[in-house]
Amino acid sequence: MTCPDCGCEMQEGAVRSFRALDAVGWYPAELEKKGVWARLLTDPVNLGTGVPGWRCPLCKKIILNGKS
């Protein structure tokens, strides 16, 4: 995959939870500003314990594939 920001070839890999039972979730920005309690009381987009994606070695950006 080519990085949309700098055009460099991205490395394929995954973002993983360090603990086996901790799932990775996505929350909208407005919940991030409200703190941990707002996030605990809502239903995140659950991505599981590992999310496939790509990392650019030049600009250090990561693109995740949230499809299950």
C-alpha positions as CSV (number, residue, x, y, z in Angstrom):
1,M,0.0,0.0,0.0
2,T,1.2,3.5,-0.8
3,C,1.1,6.1,2.0
4,P,-1.6,8.8,1.0
5,D,0.5,11.5,2.7
6,C,4.1,11.0,1.5
7,G,3.8,8.3,-1.3
8,C,6.2,5.9,0.5
9,E,5.6,2.2,0.4
10,M,3.8,1.2,3.7
11,Q,4.6,-1.9,5.8
12,E,1.8,-4.4,6.4
13,G,1.2,-5.5,9.9
14,A,-1.3,-5.2,12.8
15,V,-2.1,-3.2,15.9
16,R,-2.6,-5.6,18.8
17,S,-3.6,-5.4,22.4
18,F,-0.8,-6.2,24.8
19,R,-3.2,-8.2,27.0
20,A,-5.1,-11.1,25.4
21,L,-8.5,-10.1,26.7
22,D,-8.4,-6.4,26.0
23,A,-10.2,-5.4,22.8
24,V,-9.3,-2.4,20.7
25,G,-12.2,0.0,20.1
26,W,-12.8,3.2,18.1
27,Y,-14.7,6.1,19.5
28,P,-15.7,9.4,17.9
29,A,-13.6,12.5,18.8
30,E,-16.4,14.1,21.0
31,L,-16.2,11.1,23.4
32,E,-12.4,11.3,23.6
33,K,-12.8,14.9,25.0
34,K,-15.4,13.8,27.6
35,G,-13.1,11.3,29.4
36,V,-13.0,7.7,30.3
37,W,-16.5,7.5,31.9
38,A,-18.2,8.7,28.7
39,R,-16.3,6.0,26.7
40,L,-17.2,3.3,29.3
41,L,-20.9,4.1,29.0
42,T,-21.1,3.9,25.2
43,D,-20.7,1.1,22.7
44,P,-17.5,1.4,20.7
45,V,-16.8,0.0,17.3
46,N,-15.1,-3.1,18.6
47,L,-12.1,-4.1,16.5
48,G,-11.1,-7.1,18.5
49,T,-7.6,-7.8,20.0
50,G,-5.8,-7.2,16.7
51,V,-6.5,-4.9,13.8
52,P,-4.7,-5.4,10.5
53,G,-3.2,-2.3,9.0
54,W,-0.2,-0.5,7.4
55,R,2.5,1.7,8.8
56,C,4.6,4.3,6.9
57,P,8.3,4.0,7.8
58,L,8.9,7.6,6.7
59,C,6.0,9.7,8.2
60,K,5.1,7.1,10.9
61,K,1.3,7.2,10.2
62,I,-0.8,4.1,10.6
63,I,-3.8,3.1,8.5
64,L,-6.1,0.4,10.1
65,N,-8.5,-1.9,8.3
66,G,-11.6,-2.0,10.6
67,K,-13.4,-4.5,8.4
68,S,-14.2,-7.8,10.1
